[in-house]
């Protein structure tokens, strides 16, 4: 296995949280692709100029994890990649299907660490609200018809 296959086309180092950007399977780091989406006016792969079709790839993700050995750092802040995975879970989106529109919106909405933290808290609040509503429904103490205009 050669590491050339797993180099980010933006930062030229081994990909961290790799994303496949197009049908030619050009790969970039999650953070690098988000930065490209924020700064780019066109929605196209920087290498082949095809339109973006962003997705995770099982083989590339699993292979790059064996190559990338991050240093252990104590971080209290959740990474943008983790927040995005939780967002996909919240939206019931399949992780290995194309999610270009969702990532574009995410990249634009999370241009700072404060916004990433706020989005993470919002996702947690929605998960907690769903659990609470389910418990109240099971106990027959909550009527969904009262709040049918709000989907939790």
C-alpha positions as CSV (number, residue, x, y, z in Angstrom):
1,X,0.0,0.0,0.0
2,X,1.5,3.3,-1.1
3,X,0.9,6.5,0.8
4,X,0.6,8.5,-2.4
5,X,-2.9,7.3,-2.8
6,X,-3.9,8.8,0.5
7,X,-2.4,12.3,0.2
8,X,-4.7,15.3,0.5
9,X,-4.7,17.4,-2.7
10,X,-4.8,20.6,-0.7
11,X,-2.3,20.2,2.2
12,X,-0.3,17.4,0.5
13,X,0.0,15.4,3.7
14,X,-1.6,12.1,4.6
15,X,-5.4,12.6,4.7
16,X,-7.0,13.1,8.0
17,X,-10.8,12.2,8.0
18,X,-10.7,11.7,4.2
19,X,-13.5,12.8,1.9
20,X,-13.8,11.6,-1.7
21,X,-14.7,14.7,-3.8
22,X,-15.6,13.4,-7.2
23,X,-16.2,10.3,-9.3
24,X,-12.4,10.2,-10.0
25,X,-12.0,9.5,-6.3
26,X,-9.8,12.5,-5.6
27,X,-9.3,12.7,-1.8
28,X,-9.0,15.6,0.6
29,X,-8.9,16.1,4.4
30,X,-12.3,16.9,5.9
31,X,-11.1,20.3,7.1
32,X,-9.3,21.1,3.8
33,X,-12.4,20.3,1.8
34,X,-14.6,22.5,4.1
35,X,-12.1,25.4,3.7
36,X,-12.2,24.9,-0.1
37,X,-16.0,25.0,-0.1
38,X,-16.0,28.2,2.0
39,X,-13.5,30.0,-0.3
40,X,-14.4,28.6,-3.7
41,X,-17.1,30.2,-5.9
42,X,-17.4,27.1,-8.0
43,X,-18.5,23.7,-6.8
44,X,-15.9,21.6,-8.5
45,X,-13.0,19.3,-7.7
46,X,-9.8,21.3,-7.7
47,X,-7.9,18.5,-9.6
48,X,-10.3,17.4,-12.4
49,X,-12.8,20.3,-12.4
50,X,-15.8,17.9,-12.2
51,X,-18.7,19.0,-10.1
52,X,-18.4,17.9,-6.4
53,X,-19.9,14.6,-5.4
54,X,-18.7,14.4,-1.8
55,X,-18.8,11.2,0.3
56,X,-16.9,9.1,2.7
57,X,-15.3,5.9,1.3
58,X,-14.9,2.8,3.6
59,X,-11.7,1.6,2.0
60,X,-10.0,5.0,2.0
61,X,-11.2,5.9,5.5
62,X,-10.0,2.6,7.0
63,X,-6.7,2.6,5.1
64,X,-5.9,6.2,6.0
65,X,-6.5,5.5,9.7
66,X,-3.7,2.9,9.7
67,X,-1.3,5.4,8.1
68,X,-2.2,8.4,10.2
69,X,-0.9,8.3,13.7
70,X,-2.0,11.5,15.4
71,X,-0.2,12.7,18.5
72,X,-2.2,12.5,21.6
73,X,-3.4,15.9,22.5
74,X,-5.9,16.9,25.2
75,X,-8.7,18.7,23.5
76,X,-11.9,19.7,25.1
77,X,-13.4,21.0,21.8
78,X,-15.2,18.6,19.5
79,X,-13.8,18.5,16.0
80,X,-15.8,19.7,13.0
81,X,-15.6,16.1,11.6
82,X,-17.2,14.6,14.7
83,X,-20.0,17.3,14.7
84,X,-20.6,16.6,11.0
85,X,-20.9,12.9,11.6
86,X,-23.5,13.6,14.4
87,X,-25.3,15.9,11.9
88,X,-25.6,13.1,9.4
89,X,-26.9,10.8,12.1
90,X,-29.4,13.5,13.1
91,X,-30.6,13.8,9.5
92,X,-30.7,10.0,9.1
93,X,-28.3,10.2,6.2
94,X,-26.2,7.3,5.1
95,X,-22.5,8.0,5.8
96,X,-21.2,6.4,2.6
97,X,-23.6,8.1,0.2
98,X,-23.2,11.4,-1.5
99,X,-23.9,14.4,0.8
100,X,-22.5,17.3,-1.1
101,X,-25.4,19.8,-0.3
102,X,-25.2,18.9,3.4
103,X,-21.5,19.4,3.6
104,X,-21.7,22.8,1.7
105,X,-24.2,24.1,4.2
106,X,-22.2,22.7,7.1
107,X,-18.9,24.3,5.8
108,X,-20.5,27.7,5.4
109,X,-22.3,27.6,8.8
110,X,-19.1,26.5,10.7
111,X,-16.5,29.0,9.8
112,X,-15.3,29.5,13.4
113,X,-14.7,27.2,16.4
114,X,-17.5,29.1,18.3
115,X,-20.0,28.2,15.6
116,X,-18.9,24.6,15.6
117,X,-19.4,24.4,19.4
118,X,-22.8,26.0,19.1
119,X,-23.9,23.6,16.4
120,X,-22.7,20.7,18.5
121,X,-24.8,21.9,21.4
122,X,-27.8,22.3,19.2
123,X,-27.5,18.8,17.9
124,X,-27.2,17.5,21.5
125,X,-30.3,19.5,22.4
126,X,-32.3,18.0,19.5
127,X,-31.2,14.4,20.5
128,X,-32.2,15.1,24.1
129,X,-35.6,16.6,23.0
130,X,-36.3,13.5,20.9
131,X,-35.6,11.2,23.9
132,X,-37.8,13.3,26.2
133,X,-40.7,13.3,23.7
134,X,-40.4,9.5,23.3
135,X,-40.6,9.0,27.1
136,X,-43.6,11.3,27.4
137,X,-45.3,9.6,24.5
138,X,-44.7,6.2,26.1
139,X,-46.3,7.4,29.3
140,X,-49.2,9.0,27.3
141,X,-48.4,12.4,28.8
142,X,-47.6,14.1,25.5
143,X,-49.8,14.8,22.5
144,X,-48.0,15.1,19.2
145,X,-50.9,16.9,17.7
146,X,-50.3,19.9,19.9
147,X,-46.9,20.6,18.2
148,X,-47.4,19.0,14.8
149,X,-45.8,22.0,13.1
150,X,-42.5,21.3,14.9
151,X,-40.6,18.2,13.9
152,X,-38.1,17.0,16.5
